[in-house]
């Protein structure tokens, strides 16, 4: 302190009265003793400035974009992209975006993290660019005066292992999604952006896509000019082992395989898929494509995919799915499901799920129609066509019914709320999915629609069913492959047009309600009931064997691999109560080294007794011996026929082709 200041303070203190001086000194002491956080610097928020214009329904003024993708580097899994984007005269900044909200993903996705070595050129010279600070999928590019086009160069890196993401390229095949390999100019509906694509493949590879105007010169394929929306909706499958089969009605099955031998289809395969096409057209009463291509990889090397498009779908199945017809019966539902999406999800789409570009967030509230009814039709059409046996489809329904019959998460979370799950969880594995719930709008949605079908059948003496709803709701405007949106009230009105009922209350109760009974009524109205047996049903048995594990969810309360590693644990189960969790490894059962037979024998031996099952469990570096109090034996869900009268579920799963001729 300055000496003069001290002197002035002393004089001032001398002329103060004693009480006033004491009060002042007390105030100073309290201030000095106050904690340091009593004074806080608190900034205020500045308004966020969004630099990306919203899309408007006007043509992109620059002209036609050319997009060249080189996919010849299969050994390293590299996609090399050169994209030329013309710009209108006088343009000084161009904003290019990678798609983020991609139809069918139901969440923000995109693969910007796999985009590398980005460069923008004008007349062969690099120009300045920067990433948008709020929207990381957008690049701002400074243009010199007189620029006529921007040339974008970048590399998309396919994941090489499952832990890095979905593998899109192997040495034998590839799955090209244009949304990961292209940028589009901001500010316009994507249907208003024109593009001319091409793809360079390894020598000798076959390919398939729903894009029109294909021409091949050497290893390069070009397609005709299209709009960007159609491009994103038209992926490519290609591979060294390729086979195309025409199925009638302008529908084709295009298959790429890891090995040539997996293209030697079983005799049942092609007739079943021809029947699937016919059954779908009969169910929906129309088509919303001029031609349709199933793109199928029979592979365990490419990333798993099942993604719908208007005139095609991306699919993968087990390598032997089309050769070992009987053994792989459980694995063939995906094509029936994705084909149904051409009507449900692509042509008829919830209004909140349609967006003008791939930047605008989607809202998933009606996914129980979009996916739930598609799951319903996937099961029904697979059974009607013979793509899957009726017993296998009944096994699928039994597995779903059994799951919901014992799902604790139903007590707090509705089916409607699970439509938020793709956005909330990003489809990550959950530690306790039975309590947290996941995307139950698929399978519980399907069981709700099964009940709706049986209500209609009962109310019309079997004269109508959900087929009539499908024709009236999804089957309108035959040949139109645009987008016809809907809301909840439109669904209710279409149901009432088939059969008058309080459908709004029905759907609100089943979809919006919490702590609802398990959705078994459709099964019961259909002439079946859920029962429990000591052997797994055909679907559960085949599925868990293929995944090299055991499903003991309804007994001990775990799913466990053949190596003893716990893959999931049912909330509130005996295993849960004993402290066994996902990721733990069971080393021994009742003093014997773990294997499937020992585990089943221990569960069986404990039935009806008071003796616990003793497990040695390792979690990380810690090993425990735990006693599991479970005494009800092995349990798996089945559907059992009730009575001898014609059953509505049997009628639902029966072929329509014979009655239509």
C-alpha positions in Angstrom: 0.0 0.0 0.0 1.2 3.5 -0.8 2.5 5.4 2.4 0.3 8.3 1.8 -2.7 6.1 1.6 -1.9 4.6 4.9 -1.6 8.1 6.5 -5.0 9.1 5.1 -6.6 5.9 6.4 -5.2 6.7 10.0 -6.6 10.2 10.0 -9.9 9.0 8.8 -10.0 6.3 11.5 -9.2 8.9 14.2 -12.2 11.1 13.4 -14.6 8.1 13.4 -16.7 7.3 16.4 -15.8 4.2 18.3 -19.0 2.2 17.4 -18.7 3.2 13.7 -15.0 2.2 13.7 -15.8 -1.2 15.3 -18.6 -1.8 12.7 -16.3 -1.0 9.8 -13.5 -3.2 11.1 -16.0 -6.1 11.5 -17.2 -5.6 8.0 -13.6 -5.7 6.7 -12.9 -8.8 8.7 -16.0 -10.6 7.4 -15.1 -9.7 3.8 -11.5 -11.0 4.3 -12.8 -14.2 5.8 -15.3 -14.9 3.1 -14.5 -17.9 0.8 -12.8 -17.2 -2.5 -15.9 -18.2 -4.5 -18.1 -15.4 -3.1 -17.1 -13.3 -6.1 -17.7 -15.0 -9.4 -17.2 -13.9 -12.9 -20.3 -15.0 -14.9 -20.3 -14.6 -18.6 -23.6 -14.3 -20.6 -24.4 -16.4 -23.6 -24.2 -14.7 -27.0 -26.8 -15.9 -29.6 -25.5 -18.7 -31.7 -25.1 -17.7 -35.3 -26.0 -20.5 -37.8 -24.1 -20.1 -41.0 -25.9 -22.8 -43.0 -29.0 -21.7 -44.9 -32.2 -23.8 -44.6 -33.2 -25.8 -47.7 -35.7 -24.2 -50.1 -37.5 -26.0 -52.9 -35.7 -24.4 -55.7 -33.2 -25.9 -58.2 -29.5 -25.7 -57.4 -28.4 -22.9 -59.8 -24.9 -24.2 -60.5 -25.8 -27.1 -62.7 -25.1 -30.8 -62.8 -22.6 -32.2 -60.3 -20.3 -35.0 -61.4 -19.3 -37.6 -58.9 -16.5 -40.1 -59.5 -15.8 -42.8 -56.9 -12.8 -45.1 -57.3 -13.3 -48.3 -55.3 -10.4 -50.3 -56.8 -8.2 -50.3 -53.6 -9.9 -53.2 -51.9 -6.8 -54.4 -50.2 -6.7 -51.2 -48.0 -10.4 -50.5 -48.1 -10.0 -47.0 -49.5 -12.7 -45.1 -51.5 -11.2 -42.2 -53.5 -13.7 -39.5 -54.4 -13.5 -36.7 -56.9 -16.6 -34.5 -57.1 -17.0 -31.5 -59.4 -19.6 -29.0 -58.2 -20.4 -26.2 -60.7 -21.3 -22.8 -59.2 -23.5 -19.9 -60.4 -21.6 -16.8 -61.7 -20.6 -14.5 -58.9 -20.6 -17.1 -56.2 -17.9 -16.3 -53.6 -18.7 -19.0 -51.0 -19.9 -22.5 -51.4 -21.1 -24.7 -48.5 -20.8 -28.4 -49.1 -22.3 -30.9 -46.6 -21.9 -34.6 -46.0 -25.3 -36.3 -45.3 -25.9 -36.7 -41.6 -29.6 -37.6 -41.1 -29.9 -40.5 -43.6 -33.4 -42.0 -44.2 -33.7 -45.4 -42.6 -31.1 -44.8 -39.9 -33.6 -43.1 -37.6 -30.8 -41.1 -36.0 -28.0 -38.7 -36.9 -25.3 -40.9 -38.5 -23.1 -40.2 -41.4 -19.4 -41.0 -41.5 -17.6 -37.7 -41.3 -15.1 -39.4 -39.0 -14.1 -41.6 -42.0 -13.5 -38.7 -44.4 -9.9 -37.9 -44.8 -7.4 -36.0 -47.0 -10.0 -33.3 -47.9 -8.9 -30.8 -50.6 -10.9 -28.3 -52.6 -9.6 -26.9 -55.9 -10.6 -24.2 -58.3 -9.0 -24.3 -61.7 -6.5 -26.8 -60.3 -5.4 -24.5 -57.4 -6.2 -25.2 -53.7 -8.6 -22.8 -52.1 -9.3 -22.0 -48.4 -11.9 -24.0 -46.5 -13.0 -24.3 -42.9 -15.4 -26.6 -41.1 -18.6 -25.0 -39.7 -18.1 -24.5 -36.0 -21.7 -25.5 -35.1 -22.4 -28.1 -37.8 -19.4 -30.3 -38.3 -20.7 -32.0 -41.4 -20.4 -28.8 -43.4 -17.4 -27.2 -45.2 -17.3 -23.5 -46.1 -15.2 -22.9 -49.2 -13.9 -19.5 -50.3 -14.1 -19.0 -54.0 -12.0 -16.6 -56.1 -13.7 -14.2 -58.5 -14.8 -15.9 -61.7 -14.8 -19.4 -60.2 -17.0 -21.7 -62.4 -16.7 -24.9 -60.3 -15.2 -26.5 -57.2 -13.4 -29.8 -57.4 -13.6 -31.7 -54.1 -11.1 -34.5 -53.5 -11.3 -36.8 -50.4 -10.8 -40.4 -49.3 -13.4 -42.3 -47.4 -11.8 -45.0 -45.3 -13.8 -48.2 -44.8 -13.4 -49.7 -41.4 -11.1 -52.7 -41.4 -12.4 -54.3 -38.2 -15.8 -54.5 -36.6 -14.7 -52.3 -33.7 -14.1 -49.4 -36.1 -17.6 -49.4 -37.6 -19.5 -51.0 -40.4 -17.1 -52.6 -42.9 -18.1 -51.5 -46.4 -15.3 -53.0 -48.5 -13.5 -56.4 -48.5 -11.3 -58.0 -51.0 -14.3 -59.8 -52.4 -17.2 -57.3 -52.3 -18.3 -53.8 -51.5 -21.4 -52.0 -50.3 -21.4 -48.4 -51.7 -23.7 -46.0 -49.9 -23.5 -42.7 -51.8 -24.3 -40.7 -48.6 -20.8 -41.6 -47.3 -19.1 -40.8 -50.6 -20.5 -37.4 -51.7 -21.1 -33.8 -50.6 -24.1 -31.7 -51.5 -24.5 -27.9 -51.7 -26.5 -26.4 -48.8 -29.7 -24.4 -49.2 -31.8 -26.6 -51.5 -34.1 -29.5 -51.3 -32.0 -32.5 -52.3 -34.5 -33.5 -55.0 -33.6 -30.2 -56.6 -29.8 -31.0 -57.0 -28.8 -32.9 -60.1 -25.8 -35.3 -60.2 -24.2 -37.7 -62.6 -22.4 -40.5 -60.8 -19.7 -43.1 -61.8 -17.9 -45.9 -60.0 -14.6 -47.6 -60.8 -14.5 -51.2 -59.7 -11.8 -53.9 -59.6 -11.5 -55.8 -62.9 -14.0 -58.6 -63.4 -16.5 -57.5 -60.6 -20.2 -57.7 -61.1 -22.5 -55.0 -59.7 -26.1 -54.0 -59.1 -28.0 -50.8 -58.3 -31.4 -49.4 -58.8 -29.9 -46.3 -60.6 -31.0 -45.9 -64.2 -28.9 -45.6 -67.4 -26.0 -47.8 -66.4 -23.2 -48.2 -68.8 -19.9 -50.0 -68.3 -16.6 -49.3 -70.0 -13.7 -51.5 -68.7 -13.9 -51.3 -65.0 -15.8 -48.1 -64.8 -19.6 -47.9 -64.5 -21.5 -44.7 -65.2 -25.2 -43.9 -64.7 -27.5 -41.3 -66.2 -28.2 -38.0 -64.6 -30.4 -38.2 -61.5 -31.4 -36.1 -58.5 -29.4 -36.3 -55.3 -32.3 -37.7 -53.3 -32.6 -40.6 -55.8 -28.8 -41.1 -55.7 -28.7 -41.4 -51.9 -31.6 -43.9 -52.1 -29.8 -46.1 -54.7 -26.8 -47.9 -53.2 -24.5 -50.3 -55.1 -23.4 -53.8 -54.2 -20.5 -55.3 -56.2 -18.3 -58.3 -55.9 -16.0 -60.7 -57.6 -18.5 -63.5 -57.0 -21.8 -62.1 -58.3 -25.1 -63.6 -59.5 -28.3 -61.9 -60.7 -31.7 -63.7 -60.8 -34.8 -62.2 -62.4 -37.9 -62.9 -60.2 -40.7 -61.4 -62.3 -42.6 -58.1 -62.0 -39.4 -56.2 -62.7 -37.8 -57.4 -59.4 -34.3 -59.0 -59.3 -32.2 -60.7 -56.7 -28.6 -59.6 -56.9 -26.2 -61.6 -54.7 -22.5 -61.1 -53.9 -20.6 -63.8 -52.0 -17.4 -64.3 -50.1 -16.9 -67.5 -52.0 -18.2 -68.7 -55.4 -19.7 -71.9 -53.9 -22.1 -69.8 -51.9 -23.8 -68.8 -55.1 -24.9 -72.4 -55.8 -28.5 -71.8 -54.5 -30.6 -74.5 -53.0 -33.5 -75.6 -55.3 -36.0 -74.0 -53.0 -34.4 -70.5 -53.0 -35.4 -68.9 -56.3 -39.1 -70.2 -56.2 -39.4 -68.9 -52.6 -38.2 -65.4 -53.6 -40.4 -65.4 -56.6 -43.3 -66.2 -54.3 -42.3 -63.5 -51.9 -42.6 -60.9 -54.7 -46.1 -62.2 -55.6 -47.2 -62.3 -52.0 -46.1 -58.8 -51.4 -47.9 -57.5 -54.5 -51.1 -59.3 -53.4 -50.9 -58.0 -49.8 -50.3 -54.3 -50.8 -52.4 -54.4 -54.0 -49.9 -52.2 -55.8 -46.2 -51.4 -56.3 -44.2 -48.2 -55.7 -41.3 -48.8 -58.0 -40.7 -49.2 -61.7 -38.1 -51.8 -61.0 -36.7 -53.2 -57.7 -33.3 -54.7 -56.9 -32.6 -56.8 -53.8 -28.9 -56.2 -53.0 -27.7 -59.1 -50.9 -24.3 -60.1 -49.5 -24.0 -63.6 -48.3 -21.0 -62.9 -46.1 -19.4 -62.9 -42.7 -16.8 -60.4 -43.8 -18.8 -57.3 -44.9 -20.6 -55.4 -42.2 -24.1 -56.5 -41.4 -26.8 -54.3 -43.0 -30.6 -54.3 -43.6 -31.5 -50.9 -45.0 -34.6 -50.0 -47.0 -34.8 -47.9 -50.2 -37.6 -47.2 -52.7 -36.4 -49.4 -55.5 -33.8 -51.5 -53.7 -32.6 -52.6 -50.3 -29.2 -53.4 -48.8 -29.0 -56.8 -47.0 -26.6 -59.3 -45.6 -27.2 -62.8 -44.5 -25.1 -65.8 -43.3 -22.8 -67.1 -46.1 -24.7 -70.3 -46.4 -28.3 -68.8 -46.2 -29.2 -69.6 -49.8 -27.3 -73.0 -50.1 -28.1 -74.7 -46.8 -31.8 -73.9 -47.0 -33.2 -75.9 -44.1 -30.4 -75.1 -41.6 -30.5 -71.4 -42.3 -34.2 -71.0 -42.2 -33.9 -68.7 -39.1 -31.7 -66.2 -41.0 -33.8 -65.3 -44.0 -36.3 -62.8 -42.7 -34.5 -59.6 -43.7 -35.4 -59.5 -47.4 -39.2 -59.8 -46.6 -38.9 -57.0 -44.1 -36.9 -54.7 -46.3 -39.1 -55.3 -49.4 -42.2 -54.3 -47.3 -40.5 -51.0 -46.7 -40.9 -50.0 -50.3 -44.6 -49.5 -49.3 -44.3 -48.8 -45.6 -41.5 -46.3 -44.8 -40.5 -45.2 -48.2 -43.7 -44.4 -50.1 -45.9 -43.9 -47.0 -43.7 -42.1 -44.5 -44.5 -40.4 -41.2 -44.6 -36.7 -41.7 -41.9 -36.1 -39.0 -39.6 -38.6 -40.7 -39.6 -36.8 -44.0 -37.1 -34.0 -44.4 -36.1 -31.9 -47.4 -32.4 -32.5 -46.9 -29.9 -34.6 -44.8 -29.2 -31.8 -42.4 -32.7 -31.4 -40.9 -33.3 -33.6 -37.8 -35.8 -36.4 -38.1 -38.4 -37.2 -35.4 -39.2 -40.9 -34.8 -42.6 -40.8 -33.1 -44.4 -43.1 -35.6 -41.8 -45.8 -36.0 -44.2 -48.3 -34.5 -46.0 -48.0 -37.8 -42.9 -47.5 -40.1 -41.0 -50.4 -38.5 -43.6 -52.2 -36.4 -45.9 -52.9 -39.2 -43.0 -53.7 -41.5 -41.8 -56.2 -38.9 -45.3 -57.7 -39.0 -45.3 -58.0 -42.8 -41.8 -59.3 -42.8 -43.0 -62.3 -40.7 -46.2 -62.8 -42.6 -44.8 -62.6 -46.1 -41.8 -64.8 -45.2 -44.3 -67.5 -44.1 -46.7 -67.0 -46.9 -43.9 -67.3 -49.5 -41.9 -70.1 -48.0 -38.8 -67.9 -47.6 -39.2 -69.1 -44.0 -41.2 -72.0 -42.7 -44.3 -71.4 -40.8 -42.8 -73.2 -37.7 -39.8 -70.8 -37.9 -42.1 -67.8 -38.0 -44.1 -69.1 -35.1 -40.8 -69.5 -33.2 -40.0 -65.9 -34.0 -43.4 -64.8 -32.6 -42.9 -67.0 -29.5 -39.4 -65.5 -28.8 -40.9 -62.0 -29.0 -43.9 -62.9 -26.9 -41.7 -64.6 -24.2 -39.4 -61.6 -24.1 -42.2 -59.1 -23.4 -43.9 -61.5 -21.0 -41.0 -61.1 -18.6 -39.6 -57.7 -19.5 -39.3 -55.5 -16.4 -38.8 -52.2 -18.4 -42.4 -52.3 -19.4 -43.2 -50.9 -15.9 -41.8 -47.5 -16.7 -41.3 -47.0 -20.4 -43.8 -47.0 -23.2 -43.4 -48.4 -26.8 -43.7 -44.8 -28.0 -40.8 -43.7 -25.9 -38.6 -46.4 -27.4 -38.9 -44.7 -30.7 -36.5 -42.1 -29.3 -33.9 -44.9 -28.7 -31.9 -44.7 -31.9 -31.3 -41.0 -31.3 -30.7 -41.4 -27.5 -28.4 -44.4 -27.5 -27.0 -44.5 -31.0 -27.8 -48.2 -31.0 -25.1 -49.0 -28.5 -25.3 -52.2 -26.5 -27.0 -51.6 -23.1 -25.9 -53.1 -19.8 -29.4 -54.0 -18.8 -31.6 -53.8 -21.9 -34.5 -55.7 -20.2 -35.0 -52.7 -17.9 -33.7 -49.9 -20.1 -35.7 -51.2 -23.1 -34.4 -50.7 -26.6 -36.1 -50.3 -30.0 -39.1 -52.3 -29.0 -41.3 -50.5 -31.5 -40.1 -53.1 -34.0 -41.2 -56.4 -32.3 -43.8 -55.2 -29.8 -45.1 -53.0 -32.6 -45.5 -56.1 -34.7 -47.4 -57.9 -31.9 -49.7 -54.9 -31.6 -50.5 -55.0 -35.3 -51.1 -58.8 -35.0 -53.8 -58.0 -32.4 -55.2 -55.4 -34.8 -55.4 -58.0 -37.5 -57.2 -60.4 -35.3 -59.7 -57.7 -34.1 -60.6 -57.0 -37.7 -60.9 -60.7 -38.5 -63.2 -61.3 -35.5 -65.3 -58.3 -36.2 -65.8 -59.2 -39.9 -66.2 -62.9 -39.5 -62.9 -63.5 -41.2 -63.8 -61.4 -44.3 -61.2 -58.8 -43.7 -57.8 -58.4 -42.0 -54.7 -56.2 -42.0 -54.3 -57.0 -45.7 -57.2 -54.7 -46.3 -55.6 -51.9 -44.3 -52.3 -52.4 -46.2 -54.1 -52.0 -49.6 -56.0 -48.9 -48.4 -53.2 -47.2 -46.6 -49.9 -48.3 -48.3 -51.3 -49.5 -51.7 -52.8 -46.2 -53.0 -51.4 -44.5 -56.1 -50.1 -47.5 -57.8 -46.8 -46.9 -59.6 -46.0 -43.7 -57.6 -42.6 -43.8 -56.0 -42.7 -40.4 -54.4 -43.3 -39.8 -50.7 -46.8 -39.7 -49.2 -46.7 -38.6 -45.6 -49.1 -39.3 -42.8 -49.8 -38.6 -39.1 -51.5 -40.6 -36.3 -55.0 -39.5 -37.3 -54.5 -40.8 -40.8 -53.6 -44.3 -39.5 -56.7 -44.3 -37.3 -58.9 -43.2 -40.2 -57.6 -45.9 -42.5 -58.2 -48.6 -39.8 -61.8 -47.3 -39.3 -62.3 -47.5 -43.1 -61.6 -51.2 -42.9 -63.5 -52.0 -39.6 -65.0 -49.4 -37.3 -63.5 -49.6 -33.8 -62.0 -47.3 -31.2 -58.6 -47.5 -32.9 -57.3 -44.3 -31.3 -57.9 -45.7 -27.8 -56.5 -49.1 -28.8 -53.3 -47.5 -30.2 -52.8 -45.0 -27.4 -53.2 -47.7 -24.8 -50.8 -50.2 -26.5 -48.2 -47.6 -27.7 -48.3 -44.8 -25.2 -49.2 -46.7 -22.1 -46.8 -47.9 -19.4 -47.0 -51.0 -17.3 -49.3 -52.6 -19.9 -49.8 -56.4 -20.0 -47.6 -58.3 -22.3 -48.9 -58.0 -25.9 -50.2 -61.6 -26.2 -53.8 -60.9 -27.0 -53.3 -61.1 -30.8 -51.7 -64.5 -30.4 -54.5 -65.7 -28.2 -57.2 -64.4 -30.5 -55.4 -66.1 -33.3 -55.8 -69.5 -31.7 -52.5 -69.9 -29.9 -51.1 -69.4 -26.5 -47.7 -68.8 -25.0 -46.3 -71.8 -23.2 -42.9 -72.7 -21.7 -40.9 -75.8 -22.5 -37.6 -77.3 -21.5 -36.3 -77.2 -25.0 -35.8 -74.1 -27.2 -38.2 -73.5 -30.1 -36.7 -73.9 -33.6 -35.9 -70.2 -34.0 -34.2 -69.7 -30.6 -32.3 -73.0 -31.0 -30.9 -72.1 -34.5 -30.2 -68.5 -33.7 -28.3 -69.1 -30.5 -26.4 -72.0 -32.1 -25.3 -69.8 -35.0 -24.2 -67.1 -32.5 -22.3 -69.8 -30.6 -24.1 -69.4 -27.3 -27.0 -70.2 -25.0 -30.2 -68.2 -24.4 -31.0 -68.8 -20.7 -32.8 -65.5 -20.3 -36.0 -67.2 -19.1 -34.4 -69.5 -16.6 -31.1 -68.4 -15.0 -31.6 -64.9 -16.6 -28.5 -64.7 -18.9 -27.4 -65.1 -22.4 -23.9 -66.6 -22.4 -21.4 -67.5 -25.1 -19.9 -70.9 -25.6 -16.8 -69.5 -24.0 -18.7 -68.7 -20.8 -18.8 -64.9 -21.4 -22.1 -63.3 -20.3 -23.6 -61.3 -23.2 -26.7 -60.0 -21.3 -28.4 -60.3 -17.9 -32.1 -60.1 -17.3 -32.9 -57.4 -14.7 -34.4 -59.0 -11.5 -33.4 -62.6 -12.6 -31.7 -65.1 -10.4 -28.3 -64.4 -12.0 -28.9 -60.6 -11.6 -29.7 -61.1 -7.9 -26.4 -63.1 -7.5 -24.4 -60.2 -9.0 -23.7 -61.6 -12.4 -23.5 -58.9 -15.1 -22.7 -58.5 -18.8 -19.0 -59.0 -19.5 -18.5 -61.5 -16.6 -17.1 -64.9 -17.5 -18.4 -68.2 -16.0 -15.5 -70.5 -15.4 -17.1 -73.4 -13.6 -20.6 -74.8 -12.8 -21.0 -76.9 -9.6 -17.3 -77.6 -9.5 -17.0 -78.6 -13.2 -15.4 -76.6 -16.0 -18.1 -74.5 -17.8 -19.7 -75.8 -21.0 -23.2 -75.9 -22.3 -24.0 -79.4 -21.1 -22.8 -78.7 -17.6 -24.8 -75.5 -17.4 -28.0 -77.2 -18.6 -27.5 -80.2 -16.3 -27.0 -77.9 -13.3 -30.2 -76.0 -14.0 -32.1 -79.2 -14.5 -30.7 -80.8 -11.3 -31.7 -77.7 -9.2 -35.4 -77.8 -10.4 -37.7 -78.3 -7.5 -35.0 -78.3 -4.9 -33.6 -75.8 -2.4 -30.0 -76.3 -3.6 -28.3 -73.3 -5.3 -26.4 -73.5 -8.5 -22.7 -72.7 -7.7 -20.8 -70.7 -10.3 -17.2 -69.5 -10.4 -17.3 -66.2 -12.1 -14.5 -63.9 -13.3 -15.0 -60.2 -13.8 -11.8 -58.5 -14.8 -9.1 -59.7 -12.5 -11.5 -60.7 -9.8 -12.8 -64.2 -9.3 -15.8 -65.0 -7.1 -17.8 -68.1 -6.2 -21.5 -67.2 -6.3 -24.6 -69.2 -5.4 -27.5 -68.7 -7.7 -31.0 -69.4 -6.2 -32.9 -70.7 -9.2 -35.2 -73.8 -9.1 -37.6 -73.7 -12.0 -35.6 -75.6 -14.6 -34.9 -74.8 -18.2 -37.6 -72.6 -19.9 -38.0 -71.4 -23.4 -41.1 -69.8 -25.0 -43.3 -71.6 -27.6 -46.6 -70.9 -29.2 -49.1 -73.8 -28.7 -52.2 -74.3 -30.8 -55.4 -74.1 -28.8 -58.5 -76.2 -30.0 -59.2 -77.6 -33.4 -61.2 -74.8 -35.0 -59.6 -72.8 -37.8 -57.1 -70.4 -36.2 -56.8 -66.8 -37.2 -53.0 -66.9 -37.0 -52.9 -69.9 -39.3 -55.0 -68.1 -41.8 -52.9 -65.0 -41.6 -49.7 -66.9 -42.4 -51.3 -69.0 -45.2 -50.3 -68.2 -48.8 -52.6 -66.0 -50.9 -51.3 -67.0 -54.3 -53.6 -70.0 -54.7 -56.7 -68.0 -53.7 -55.8 -65.1 -56.0 -55.5 -67.3 -59.2 
